[in-house]
Each structure stands twice: as structure tokens, then as C-alpha cells.
């Protein structure tokens, strides 16, 4: 594994773990300010370091990276410029969860490509096991998103 790939993978895993902590905070009305900062920084770095790999035309990875950066901008503004006031709370929650979804989606895809036991289940990348994992991730994110919008009220917590 090359140095940049190792750095990219470590940053991505930190982003996913801290993103899960942030999502748990949405559900329990706990802001987790430090974890949120780590999540936001590592999520941005995940997308940015993805652009350091050799460019061979527009690929799904490039599209996801661009999409994540475009989603990151209003999400970061919602948290750090507008301090989750009014509609910005929902912008932050949805943006943070969509970014977590994309990070986890890439983790699923890469796991099925790189881990031999998983690759044996879905060598072409479009078989039922990988599709089931992706659907389960989507359902989990929608579930967390729905309850997060209802429960996460940082203004009541002294934002």
C-alpha cells in the first residue's frame, strides 16, 4: 500500500468512526463538539486526498469526491458560520449524514473489492450481497436522519 493510499484510508476510517459518534449525538441530543470537528476535518481531507491519486478520467470515485465537497460546504457553514440556527440545524444534520453515507458506501465498495472473503461473494461488484449491504446502509441512514431531525435540538442545549 502506497503512502498516500495509507494516509487516505486512515483519514477515511477516522472520518467514519467520528461520523458515527456525531450521528449518535444527533439521536441522543448530544452535540459532541470535538467529535464533530474531527469528523468535519477528516471528511474534507478524505475527499481532498482522494484527488491526489492518478487521474484516469471521470470515475465514480471522482464524482463522489466532488459531490462530497459540494455537500461539505453548506454543512460546514451550517455548523461553524450559522451555529445551527433555524433551518441550518437541518442543513447540518442532513449534510453530515449524507457525507457519512458516502464515506460508508465507499467503505462497503472497497471492502468487497479488497477483502478476499467479501470479494468471493460479489466479484463483479453488483451481486446481491453488495447490493444488500448498500440498501442496509441507506435504510440505516434514512432511519437515523429521520430521528435526528426530530431529536437534535442544539439551541435547547445552549448552542
Buried (B, 14 or more C-beta within 10 A) or exposed (E): EEEEEEBBBEBBBBBBBBBBBBBBBBBEEBBBEEBBBBBBBBBBBBBBBBEEBEEEEEEEBBEBBBBBBEBBEBBBBBBEEBBBEEEBBBBBBBBBBBBBBBBBBBBBBBBBEEEEEBBEBBEEEEEEEBEEBBEEBEEBBEEBBEEBBEEBEBEEEEE
